[in-house]
């Protein structure tokens, strides 16, 4: 009977050890997932910032283009030897 009790105690210890090992592995996986999520969030923020900067650059380039075109058409600036028309 004592032998059976010892065997049950040993089995219980093994089961507890197995559960603790699985818990440790689960915590490690969770930590790795958190690290990956943090990196993904950081990359997403960088991508959003790059997208915002590209939009600003696009808007500024269009504004410069429009200003230059207006100056070419209606201003007194000469580009490539083309002068603005002087109406009577």
Secondary structure, DSSP 8 states (H G I E B T S, - for coil): -HHHHHHHHHHHHHHHHHHHHHHHHHHHHHHHHHHHHHHHHHHHHHHHHHHHHHHHHHHHHHHHHHHHHHHHHHSS--BTTB------
